[in-house]
Amino acid sequence: MAQASHEKTDQGQQSNKVRLAASSEDITRRQEPAKDRIPGFFETAHWTADGTTILTSASSNQISGYVVPRDLLEHHDEPLTLSPQSTINLGETSNVLASAPYFNLADPYTNQLLVSSRDHPIQLYYLFPPSSDGTDIPSHTPASSYPLIKARSETFLSATSLLWPSPGSHFIAGCRNFIAKFDASRTGEEPILRIKTIPSERHLLKGGGVGMRGTVSTLAAQPPDQNHTSVVAAGTWTRWVGLYDFAQAGECISTWSIADAVKETARGSRDGIGGDGITETKWSPCGRYLLLSERKSRGILVYDVRVMGQLLGWLEDRDALSNQRVHCDVFPSQDEFGGFEVWSGTTSGAVKVWEGVGHHAGAQPPAWDWQAHDSTVGSTCLHPTGTVIATCSGAWEFPADESQPTDQQHENERDGGDPQDKDKSETWMHRRSKESTLKIWDLNVSNGMS
């Protein structure tokens, strides 16, 4: 378990529940080539299925694989140094990344990942590919591609979200107003199934009030139960949620807007958690609850999916007041309180933990936290065993005398939009990278492992 039984600590102080076991260098301090004067930063991180490797994506269009040291949990006077064992340089901006659910470090042919880049088909890479010329230098070229083409214009569509669920024979991509299902074995072929989230894009009302309009920004698969359900939760930038059953050819189960639920969090003296577009859908370990995170938000919504569209509560004091994605993770509780735990970073660099989620209605404050980084924590991901947790940080900052709304320009750039204002473009060119590191934290401190 992720140590829910440890003693409580005061929020805002360094917790005695965690110990820094390993850390990468600050990648913003690397010497960059002259053509790229602005160093990139870590945007996302996640564990591979076998728990041996952390995959990261950076704003500099790089994907890296960090193999975890075997002696990670042994006693060391100083934290171990993390270095990437493999790096893939992409030619275009990458929107999303997904690794194979059968990833096994010992078997190179399973070390696969999918990448969606602007103006390209979805591409499959090997993290540790064999070299093509007999040298020890790997050749990171796409092994497979899966085109996603707009029929009327024959232009490439960029997937804005990817989901590669077990057993791995198929994967799912989200786009604007539709979801596509691919057969992973059919390289070079288009989707075997397209599911429109609205009846028609050509309708005057863009769906006529039916369905879920907007860009599908996130996808999450419900954990399988005894009935082997295949429900996928999709969220959009327009603040809509949809549940789709892929065991029934992607049949839409339910859609709803979260705008009214967010207003409910503002009752009383509080201002509410706010929000401006869903950045993540996350299922509880038991599959009964659905978590929804938004950009420019102070909390996470919790829904009981047994009552569609009915808000159970929300996790407050989760500062994510920017356009940057801030990913959370969940883990089952094993104490007397039951429920499950939610771990999330913040824009202030802290990581906060909520315990017993699912057993509380209304607002729920975090149980404890610790200061993990000096900039936004973009991803917080627990190892499958619950013994360690990985965090990555990074963000843009702008000169103090220039306006902050250019943060939106970064989001537009990542989503394929264009700058709309010359002044904002100039401000954007003067951006700087804040501290950006990948860290692994030991959660067994009280058990004498540190």
Disulfide bonds with the S-S distance in Angstrom:
none
